[in-house]
Amino acid sequence: MNRTIALAVAGGVALVGVGGVGAWALADDGRGDRIERGTCAAVTYELSAEEDDGALEVSYELTSAAPDETWQIRLTQDGAVLVEGERRTDADAEIDLDAIARQSDESTFEAVATSADGRTCTATLTR
C-alpha cells in the first residue's frame, strides 16, 4: 500500500516536472477564499481572491529570478480590467498587486504578466 502511494506521488511529481508549466495547487480555505499557485515563464505566482471586511480582495504575487525586472501586468475580473500597467520587481524579485473586485456569486480572475524580454505568465482563478 505504502509503495503504491509512493509510486503515485512520484508519478505526479514527474508529470509536473515534464510539463514545466501550470498550477501547483488550487486551494479553498473553507471560507470561500481561493488561491492558485504555480510556475510559468521561469517565475512563481500566487493569485488569490478573499473576503476582507465585506469586500472582495484580489491579490497577485509574482516572484522572478532578479530584482528590477520590468513586467507588464493586467489583472481582470470576468474580462473587466482591475489593474493594468508596468511594474518592477522589488529587492526580493517580487511584484505584489492588490485590487478590490465587485462581489459576485462566481467570477473568473486572470493575471497576465509579460516581461520586457517577452516571457508571459498567465494565472487564472475561478471563485
N, C-alpha and C positions, 0 to 999 in steps of 0.2 A: 504494500500500500504506500509506504513512505517513498519507495523507489519510483512508483508511478507518479506521485505528486511531484517529486524532484524532476523527473523527466518532462512532465507537462510544463513546469515552471521554466526549465531550461529551454524548452522548445519555444515558449512565448518570448523569452528574452532574445533568443536567436532570431525570431521573426521580426521583432522590433529592430534589432541590430541590422538586419538586411535591408529593411525599408529605409531606415535612417531619417525618415520624416514622419511626423504625426504626433498625436497627443500621447502623453504619458498616462494621463488619468483624467477622468471626468468625475467629479465628486459632488455629492449633495450632502450638506451637513445636517439634514433633518428639519431645518427651518425654512427650506426652500431656497437657500443660498446655493449658488452653483459656482464651481471652479473648474477651469480646464487648464491643465499644464501640459507643456510639450516642448519639442525641439524642432527647429527648421532653420535652414539657411545659416547654420553654424551658430545659432543663438538658442537660448531657452526663453520660454514665455509663460506667463500666467494671466489668464483672463477670468475675471470673476464678476458676478452680479449678486448683490446682497442688500437686504433691507437695512436701512440705517436711519433711525429717528423718523420713521414714516415715509422716507424717500427711498428710491431705488438707486444705489450707487454702483457704478460700473468702474472697475479698475483694470488696468493693463500694465504689466511689468515685462520689459524686455531686458535680458541680460546678454550682452555681447562679449566679444573677446578683448576689447580695448576701450579705454576711456576716450572721449572726444570724437566719437564716430557720429556722423550725421545720418539721420533716418527721417524719411517722410512717413508720417503715421496718420492713418484715417481710422477712427473708431465710429461705428454706426450701430443703430438700433433699428431693425426692420428696414434697412436701407437709408434711413434718415441720419445725417451726419451729426454726431455728438461732439467730436473733437477732430480737427484736421490741421496739419501743419508740420513744420520741420522741428525736430528735437535732436539734442546731442546727448550722448551717453555721459554720465557723470564720472567722478573719480573711481567709482566701483564698476564702471562699464554698464550702468543701468539707466533705463528710462522708465519713469513711473508716471502714469496718467490716471486721473480720476475724473469722472463725469457723472452728473445727475441725469438719470433717464426717467422717462414717463412710466408710471405704473401700468402694468399690463398683465393679463392672465398668462400670456405666453409671448415672448419676444425672442428674436434671434439677434445676437450681438456679434459683430465681426470687427476684428482689428487687423488691418493690413499695414505692415511695416516694410518699407523699401529702403535699403541702404544706398549711400552715394555710389557704391561700386556695383549696384544692380541686384543684390540679393533681396529676395522677397520672402516674407514670412506672413502667413495668414492663420489667424486663430478664430474659431467660431464656437459660440456657446448659445444654446437654447435654454431659456428659463421660462 
